[in-house]
Structure formats: C-alpha cells, structure tokens
Amino acid sequence: MTVVVAPPHLTDAARADWDVLQTPTPDAPRFDPEQAGPLPEPARRWVLHAIAPGTPLLRAVVLDLHGTIRLGGWRPFRAAQALLPMAGYVWAAAARLGPVTVRGFDRYRDGTGEMRWRLLDVLPVMSGGGPDIARSAAGRLACEFVLAPAAALDPRVQWKTLGEHQAVARLPVGEEDYEVTLTVAPDGRLAAVTVPRWGDPAGDGRFGVHPFGVECGRETTFDGFTIPADVRGGWWPGEDRWAGGEFIRFTVDHARYR
C-alpha cells in the first residue's frame, strides 16, 4: 500500500502521528456476514449494509474532505484526515476567510490532544492542548469510528440495543469508555451518530459534557466500505439549540483503507 504523504503544514509531532495512524492493518481477515450475527439488530443491519462480503477488515483510513465550517460565518474548507478508531486521528485543513487562508490541524493520540491554527501560516489564530482539549478530542474520535466500519467488529467494542432503530457501541479511548449511539434506517443506512462529549461549545472556557453528534445524508463506497458521504456535525443534535451548535458540514471525496 502506498503511504499517503502528510499535509505540509503539520508539526513534527502531528506528522509522526499521521504516519503511525495509517499503518496497514496486519493480517486483516475478510468479512463474513455471519460475523455480524451477535450484534444488536440495528448494529447488525448497519454492518451488513456498510461492509461488502469478502472485504478485508481494514481499520485505518485516510480521508479527503471538503465542506464548510463555522468560523464567525460559514467558510469553505478542504481537509485530509488520518484515522484509526480508538487510537487517534490527525485532521489537517485549510479554510478561506475572505482573501486569506487559515491552515492548521486537530490531533489526538495516546492521550494527547492538540489544535494549532495559523493565519497565512504565520499568525496564531487558535492553539490549545492539555487535559480538556485531549478529553474533547477523545470524544470526537469515539464518534468517528463509523468512518472505518470494520471497527464495529473489534472485540473491545461492546454493544447494546436501544430499540428497533438505535444501538449503543461502548468503546475505549484513552482512559475512558464512550457510549456512542447509532441511529440506523430500516435499510441499514446510518442516519445519525451521537456521543456525550467533553467540550466548550460556548467558547468561554467552561468545559463540560454536552451532546455531540452528526446527521448523515448521502452515502458513498470505497474499498468495499459504505460510509456517510454528506455529514452535518456539532453540539446538541436533535435539540432546539442545534442551529447554534452545528459547526461543520462536509463531504467525503475519497477514502483509502489500510
């Protein structure tokens, strides 16, 4: 498998994470639909929809994305992300603010979270680290395991049902376990994903646990995996506050599983 070169504006630490997170899955077995049998019905339905029979169960993925992100107003961006569920991610992006560009990254691995964004690659716009940033990033990572559906079959993931259309995946990230709720349509399509996530939605420095999640639209298929292609994400999904909490809308342009 060809290594996907890291975006140029990463720090040395972020670039090292990028390389580790796209390490090919060793000895990946091929998917047998019977493997989904023990899962709760909504989760089983999703896995059978998301993974084609015979697909190697690759868990690492590198994604190319574009969309809009709320930075004051809605701004266009392009991004690349290396993701390994329950291990970490590096999300590197460039967003346009009128005639200028903001570039940077968010990352999480081995209990360390960081964000680093600069205007014109020089002027700091937003940077952060420490326990609050790491804990928030871990919650995001938990939610994003659905972009690498093979993770659903990882023995570390514990499942329970909430009814006909919802299942909860309990998975470890860092020192915490996260309960991620999947809403699954009758045809197996993923409709929404939510998780209680540590964060500071108001941006006033007061961190706490808040509902976080995504609404999933059109789907796309790469390397035998069917994943949401059009996604809207933010704080307080399904609540009246969603209009103020939504902060990203993106499309998956390409995914390379490894």
C-alpha positions as CSV (number, residue, x, y, z in Angstrom):
1,M,0.0,0.0,0.0
2,T,1.2,3.5,-0.9
3,V,1.9,5.7,2.0
4,V,-0.3,8.9,2.0
5,V,2.1,11.8,2.4
6,A,1.2,14.1,5.3
7,P,-0.1,17.6,4.6
8,P,2.8,20.1,4.5
9,H,1.7,22.4,7.4
10,L,1.9,19.7,10.2
11,T,4.3,19.9,13.1
12,D,6.8,17.1,13.6
13,A,4.6,15.5,16.3
14,A,1.5,15.7,14.1
15,R,3.4,14.3,11.1
16,A,4.6,11.4,13.2
17,D,1.0,10.7,14.4
18,W,-0.2,10.9,10.7
19,D,2.3,8.2,9.7
20,V,1.5,5.9,12.7
21,L,-2.3,6.1,12.2
22,Q,-2.1,4.9,8.6
23,T,-0.1,1.8,9.4
24,P,-1.7,-1.0,7.4
25,T,-3.9,-3.4,9.3
26,P,-1.9,-6.6,9.9
27,D,-3.4,-9.9,8.6
28,A,-6.8,-8.4,8.0
29,P,-9.4,-11.2,7.6
30,R,-12.2,-10.9,5.0
31,F,-15.7,-10.0,6.1
32,D,-18.1,-12.9,6.5
33,P,-21.7,-11.7,7.1
34,E,-22.0,-14.3,9.9
35,Q,-19.6,-12.1,11.9
36,A,-22.4,-9.6,12.4
37,G,-24.8,-12.2,13.8
38,P,-24.1,-11.5,17.5
39,L,-24.6,-7.7,17.2
40,P,-27.9,-6.0,18.2
41,E,-30.3,-5.8,15.3
42,P,-29.7,-2.1,14.4
43,A,-25.9,-2.6,14.5
44,R,-26.1,-5.8,12.6
45,R,-28.2,-4.1,9.9
46,W,-25.7,-1.3,9.7
47,V,-22.6,-3.6,9.5
48,L,-24.2,-5.7,6.8
49,H,-25.0,-2.6,4.8
50,A,-21.6,-0.9,5.4
51,I,-19.3,-3.8,4.6
52,A,-19.5,-5.9,1.5
53,P,-18.9,-9.7,1.9
54,G,-15.3,-10.6,1.4
55,T,-14.0,-7.1,2.1
56,P,-10.7,-7.2,4.0
57,L,-11.4,-5.8,7.5
58,L,-9.1,-2.8,7.3
59,R,-9.3,-0.4,10.3
60,A,-7.1,2.5,9.3
61,V,-8.3,5.1,6.8
62,V,-7.1,8.3,5.2
63,L,-9.9,10.6,4.0
64,D,-10.1,13.6,1.7
65,L,-12.9,16.0,2.6
66,H,-14.4,19.4,1.6
67,G,-17.2,21.4,3.1
68,T,-17.9,24.5,5.2
69,I,-17.0,25.3,8.8
70,R,-18.4,27.9,11.1
71,L,-15.6,30.5,11.8
72,G,-17.7,33.6,12.5
73,G,-19.7,32.8,9.4
74,W,-19.7,29.7,7.2
75,R,-16.3,29.3,5.5
76,P,-15.3,26.8,2.8
77,F,-12.5,24.3,3.7
78,R,-10.6,21.4,2.3
79,A,-9.1,18.7,4.6
80,A,-7.3,15.4,4.9
81,Q,-7.6,13.1,7.9
82,A,-5.8,10.0,9.0
83,L,-8.0,8.0,11.4
84,L,-7.5,4.8,13.3
85,P,-10.6,4.2,15.6
86,M,-9.9,4.1,19.3
87,A,-6.2,5.0,18.6
88,G,-6.2,8.5,17.2
89,Y,-6.7,11.0,14.3
90,V,-5.0,13.9,12.6
91,W,-7.3,16.3,10.8
92,A,-5.5,18.9,8.7
93,A,-7.4,21.6,6.9
94,A,-7.3,24.9,5.1
95,A,-10.2,27.3,5.3
96,R,-10.8,30.6,3.4
97,L,-11.6,33.7,5.4
98,G,-12.3,36.1,2.6
99,P,-9.0,36.8,0.7
100,V,-6.8,34.9,3.3
101,T,-6.3,31.3,4.4
102,V,-6.2,29.7,7.8
103,R,-4.4,26.4,8.0
104,G,-3.9,24.0,10.8
105,F,-4.8,20.7,12.4
106,D,-6.5,18.9,15.2
107,R,-5.0,15.7,16.5
108,Y,-5.3,13.1,19.2
109,R,-3.2,10.0,20.0
110,D,-2.0,8.3,23.2
111,G,-4.0,10.6,25.4
112,T,-2.6,13.8,23.9
113,G,-4.8,16.3,22.1
114,E,-3.8,19.4,20.3
115,M,-5.2,22.1,18.0
116,R,-3.0,24.5,16.1
117,W,-4.3,27.1,13.5
118,R,-2.5,30.0,11.9
119,L,-3.4,32.8,9.5
120,L,-1.2,32.9,6.4
121,D,0.8,30.1,8.1
122,V,2.3,32.7,10.5
123,L,-0.1,34.4,12.8
124,P,-1.7,32.2,15.5
125,V,-5.5,32.1,15.3
126,M,-6.3,29.2,17.7
127,S,-4.0,26.9,19.6
128,G,-4.6,24.6,22.5
129,G,-3.6,21.5,24.4
130,G,-3.8,20.0,27.8
131,P,-6.4,17.7,29.6
132,D,-9.5,19.5,28.4
133,I,-8.5,19.5,24.7
134,A,-7.4,15.9,24.9
135,R,-10.6,14.7,26.5
136,S,-12.7,16.6,24.0
137,A,-10.7,15.1,21.1
138,A,-11.1,11.6,22.5
139,G,-14.9,12.1,22.4
140,R,-14.7,13.1,18.8
141,L,-12.5,10.1,18.0
142,A,-15.1,7.8,19.6
143,C,-17.9,9.2,17.4
144,E,-15.8,8.8,14.2
145,F,-15.3,5.1,14.4
146,V,-18.2,4.7,11.9
147,L,-16.0,6.0,9.2
148,A,-14.0,2.8,9.5
149,P,-16.8,0.2,9.8
150,A,-14.5,-2.7,10.5
151,A,-14.0,-1.3,14.0
152,A,-17.6,-2.3,14.8
153,L,-16.3,-5.9,14.9
154,D,-13.4,-5.2,17.2
155,P,-13.8,-7.3,20.4
156,R,-13.1,-4.2,22.5
157,V,-16.4,-2.7,21.4
158,Q,-19.4,-3.7,23.5
159,W,-22.9,-3.4,22.0
160,K,-26.4,-3.0,23.4
161,T,-29.7,-2.2,21.7
162,L,-32.0,0.8,22.4
163,G,-34.8,-0.4,20.2
164,E,-35.6,-1.0,16.6
165,H,-33.5,1.8,15.2
166,Q,-30.8,2.5,17.7
167,A,-27.8,0.7,19.1
168,V,-25.1,1.8,21.5
169,A,-21.4,1.0,21.0
170,R,-19.3,1.3,24.1
171,L,-15.7,1.7,23.1
172,P,-12.5,2.6,24.9
173,V,-10.5,5.8,24.0
174,G,-7.6,6.7,26.3
175,E,-8.7,6.2,29.9
176,E,-12.4,6.5,29.3
177,D,-15.2,4.4,27.8
178,Y,-17.6,6.3,25.5
179,E,-21.1,5.3,24.6
180,V,-21.8,6.1,21.0
181,T,-25.5,5.9,19.9
182,L,-26.1,4.9,16.2
183,T,-29.5,5.6,14.6
184,V,-29.9,3.1,11.7
185,A,-32.5,3.3,9.0
186,P,-34.5,0.1,8.0
187,D,-32.2,-0.4,5.0
188,G,-29.1,-0.3,7.2
189,R,-28.1,3.3,6.3
190,L,-26.6,5.3,9.1
191,A,-28.8,8.2,9.9
192,A,-27.1,9.8,12.9
193,V,-24.3,9.3,15.4
194,T,-24.2,10.9,18.9
195,V,-22.0,10.8,22.0
196,P,-21.7,12.7,25.3
197,R,-18.6,14.7,24.7
198,W,-16.4,16.9,26.9
199,G,-16.2,20.4,25.4
200,D,-16.7,24.1,25.5
201,P,-19.4,24.9,22.9
202,A,-19.8,28.5,24.1
203,G,-16.1,29.2,23.8
204,D,-15.9,30.8,27.2
205,G,-13.5,28.3,28.9
206,R,-16.2,26.5,30.8
207,F,-15.8,22.8,29.8
208,G,-18.4,20.2,30.5
209,V,-20.2,17.2,29.0
210,H,-22.6,18.1,26.2
211,P,-24.5,16.1,23.5
212,F,-22.4,16.0,20.3
213,G,-23.1,14.2,17.0
214,V,-23.6,14.2,13.3
215,E,-26.5,13.8,10.9
216,C,-25.7,11.6,7.9
217,G,-27.0,12.1,4.4
218,R,-25.9,10.7,1.1
219,E,-23.6,7.7,1.2
220,T,-20.5,6.6,-0.8
221,T,-18.5,3.4,-1.1
222,F,-14.7,2.9,-1.1
223,D,-12.8,-0.4,-0.9
224,G,-15.9,-2.3,0.0
225,F,-17.0,0.0,2.8
226,T,-20.1,2.2,2.5
227,I,-19.9,5.3,4.7
228,P,-21.8,8.6,5.0
229,A,-20.7,11.0,2.3
230,D,-22.6,14.1,3.3
231,V,-22.4,14.9,7.1
232,R,-23.5,17.8,9.3
233,G,-21.9,17.9,12.8
234,G,-22.0,19.9,16.0
235,W,-23.3,20.2,19.5
236,W,-26.8,19.4,20.8
237,P,-28.1,17.4,17.8
238,G,-31.8,16.9,17.8
239,E,-32.4,19.8,20.2
240,D,-33.7,23.3,19.6
241,R,-30.1,24.5,20.1
242,W,-28.8,22.5,17.1
243,A,-29.0,25.6,14.9
244,G,-26.4,27.3,17.1
245,G,-24.4,24.2,17.8
246,E,-23.9,22.9,14.3
247,F,-20.4,24.0,13.2
248,I,-19.3,21.8,10.3
249,R,-20.8,20.4,7.1
250,F,-18.6,18.1,5.0
251,T,-18.5,15.8,2.0
252,V,-16.1,12.7,1.8
253,D,-14.4,12.9,-1.5
254,H,-12.2,9.9,-1.2
255,A,-11.2,7.2,1.4
256,R,-8.3,4.9,1.3
257,Y,-8.5,2.0,3.8
258,R,-5.3,0.4,5.1
